[in-house]
Amino acid sequence: MNEQKSFQDNSFGSLFLIPTPIGNLEDMTFRAVRQLEDVDLIAAEDTRNTKNLLNHFKIDTTQISFHEHNKVQRIPELIEKLKKGINIAQVSDAGTPSISDPGKELVQEAIKQGINVIPLPGATASITALIASGLVPQPFYFYGFLTRKGKQRNEEIEDIVNRVETSIIYESPFRVLKTLDDIRKVAGDDRQIVTARELTKIHESFVRGAIKEVKQWFVEHDPKGEFVIVVSGKKQVSEINVDNTDIKKEVQALIDDGYKPKAAIKEIANLVNKSKNEVYDIYHEL
């Protein structure tokens, strides 16, 4: 049992989790700037990268490196400083700490030691992509980066494709085509998918459509920049009544979600064990 009252007096220092811009420096909040000025120390994933951010906002707080490769050594050191009353801000290179970035182990240890962990809201690529995707925004399932290869990767993709929730994946430009192809092999040609790249930057762009169309787009256009892939959820047979009125509603719901009529009819036909022609006639009947 652990109750935290974040802003009451505490003999220890506090660990502040501060999001940083995912592209546009104006993503930075007033509170985040003030907090970086006020803390005693900034634990940064890459001190060189964070130095550019601090210089832009004229912040001269001391930094210490804290990343995946030195976390075992660094966590006890940071905890000891917090116990001495030193306030520390943790930042990653971009976005919210601990989300596909180092940090969760420090948070866990701080909580274990009775140190207040205070999160600030701010930039995160997953939610930014989701709300502009045009797909159903809730419920959603955030996965982050897939395993690069092997059986585990195949199992991850299988799980994502078979979820009823909208799913969110992070991907590098070097593996976008492979990931789209792997998803297509499991989900088929017509699952709706959205790719978002270079979010909040000058080259921000979204590609929306059936997965076969999105994949073809990137065959013809070289993928560049960091990607968020948003995958629509799978319809469940149990959700659909074979009554004609309900079939029409389900087809229309898929169209409203971004499916083309032909793809929506095919999807529902598969789910209710009817031919595409039957569902076509049901959907278009007066």
DOFI-624632 format. One record per residue (C-alpha): residue in three letters; x, y, z. Coordinates in pm, whole numbers, plus 50000, padded with zeros to 5 digits. Layout:
<recs>
ALAXYZ
...
</recs>
This chain:
<recs>
MET500005000050000
ASN501425033649899
GLU499695067649917
GLN501495097049759
LYS500575133149828
SER502715149249564
PHE502805185149683
GLN502955181750060
ASP506195186350248
ASN508495156650215
SER511925151850365
PHE513065135950040
GLY513465152549704
SER510925145849429
LEU511375128749093
PHE509685149048817
LEU508865131648488
ILE508965158648222
PRO507885153647859
THR509965170847595
PRO509005180447236
ILE508565152546981
GLY509525176746705
ASN508245212146743
LEU509895231047030
GLU506565248447095
ASP505275214947225
MET507055224247547
THR504675236147820
PHE505225266148046
ARG505185242948345
ALA507795219748195
VAL510155249048131
ARG509665262348484
GLN510175228148639
LEU513415222348451
GLU514595255848584
ASP513545247848941
VAL514965212848990
ASP518485206949116
LEU519455181048855
ILE518215168048517
ALA518655130948441
ALA518765130448059
GLU518765101647812
ASP521295120947600
THR522815151647764
ARG523935165747428
ASN520425164247287
THR518875178647603
LYS521515206247611
ASN520085219947285
LEU516625221347443
LEU517955237947759
ASN519875263647556
HIS516765272347357
PHE514845280147677
LYS517875295547853
ILE517915269148128
ASP521245262748302
THR520315233848535
THR523035207348570
GLN522555174748379
ILE523545138748444
SER523275110848187
PHE520675083848250
HIS520035058747973
GLU519505021947898
HIS523195013447915
ASN524055029648250
LYS520775025548441
VAL522034997648670
GLN524845019748796
ARG522885052248784
ILE519625043248961
PRO521175038249310
GLU523085070549262
LEU519945090249172
ILE517925074649454
GLU520615084749703
LYS520485120649578
LEU516675121049604
LYS516895108049962
LYS519195137350043
GLY516485161849933
ILE517705168249579
ASN514895173749328
ILE515515155948997
ALA513805159048660
GLN513945129548425
VAL513695135548049
SER514045113947740
ASP515245125847400
ALA511675132247285
GLY508225127447430
THR507185113347764
PRO509725094747982
SER509255057248033
ILE507125053347715
SER509445033247489
ASP512295051647665
PRO514385045647978
GLY512815054748309
LYS510405028848440
GLU513005012248663
LEU513895045448826
VAL510205052748884
GLN509685018349039
GLU512645022049272
ALA511635057349375
ILE508135045249466
LYS509615016049658
GLN511775040449859
GLY508855063649940
ILE510025091349706
ASN507345112249534
VAL507125106849159
ILE505435136848995
PRO504415134048627
LEU503865163948400
PRO501515160748102
GLY502905168047760
ALA503935155747418
THR503565119147327
ALA503595105746972
SER501085077647032
ILE498135099247140
THR499005126446888
ALA498765100946605
LEU495665083946746
ILE493475114746772
ALA494205124646411
SER493995089346267
GLY490275089446199
LEU490065054746356
VAL488045047046669
PRO490115063546947
GLN488885042647238
PRO489455017147357
PHE493005016447225
TYR496014994047284
PHE499495009047289
TYR502294984747206
GLY505275006247111
PHE508194990346925
LEU507814954646800
THR510524928746845
ARG512674930746531
LYS512494894446421
GLY511714858646511
LYS508844839746665
GLN508144866246928
ARG507624892846661
ASN505164870446478
GLU503254864546801
GLU503164901946874
ILE501724909746531
GLU499184881546560
ASP498044895346894
ILE497764931046765
VAL495844921246451
ASN493354900646649
ARG492584927846903
VAL489224945446891
GLU490864977547012
THR492635002346787
SER496354994446825
ILE499365017646817
ILE502885007446710
TYR506125027146683
GLU508405019646390
SER511585032146225
PRO511625041845854
PHE513885012045782
ARG511274986345890
VAL507975002945794
LEU507494982845475
LYS508314949845646
THR505964957545935
LEU503124967145702
ASP503704935345504
ASP503744914045820
ILE500494929645942
ARG498904924845600
LYS499774887645597
VAL497714882845914
ALA495004909445876
GLY494384907245502
ASP494274935145245
ASP491414956045373
ARG492134963245741
GLN492195000845790
ILE495545014845891
VAL497095049145939
THR500765058645938
ALA501865091546094
ARG505415104246053
GLU507495133646169
LEU504715144446406
THR504655181746491
LYS507535188246246
ILE507415206545915
HIS507245173545721
GLU504435158645932
SER502215136045721
PHE499515109545751
VAL498725081245511
ARG495285065945569
GLY493565036945396
ALA493344999345353
ILE496624982745440
LYS497274971645081
GLU496935008144971
VAL499165021445248
LYS501824995445175
GLN501755004044806
TRP502155040744893
PHE505425033145069
VAL506605010944787
GLU506325041944568
HIS507385067744830
ASP510555062045029
PRO509715060945404
LYS511495088345596
GLY511305099045959
GLU509995082046272
PHE506625064746232
VAL503545057546440
ILE501325030246291
VAL497685029246400
VAL495774997146321
SER491974994746335
GLY490494968246563
LYS489144934946444
LYS485384930446429
GLN484154900746630
VAL481594875846497
SER479804876446831
GLU479164913846789
ILE477114909146474
ASN473544896646450
VAL472654881646111
ASP469434901746100
ASN469514922345778
THR469044955345960
ASP472044948346182
ILE474154937345886
LYS473424970445712
LYS474384989246030
GLU477644969946063
VAL478614976345701
GLN477835013245745
ALA479835014246069
LEU482915001245888
ILE482425026645610
ASP482155053945873
ASP485445040946018
GLY487155046445682
TYR486595013845494
LYS485605015845128
PRO482115000745070
LYS483494970544885
ALA485964962745164
ALA483324967945435
ILE480924943945260
LYS483684917945226
GLU484634920945595
ILE481064916845720
ALA480374888545475
ASN483284869145624
LEU482044875345976
VAL478434864445920
ASN479274835445688
LYS477434850045390
SER478624856545038
LYS479734891344937
ASN476814892944694
GLU474314885244969
VAL475674912345196
TYR475874936444900
ASP472194930644828
ILE471274934645197
TYR473234967045227
HIS471754982144913
GLU468164970144959
LEU465564997944996
</recs>
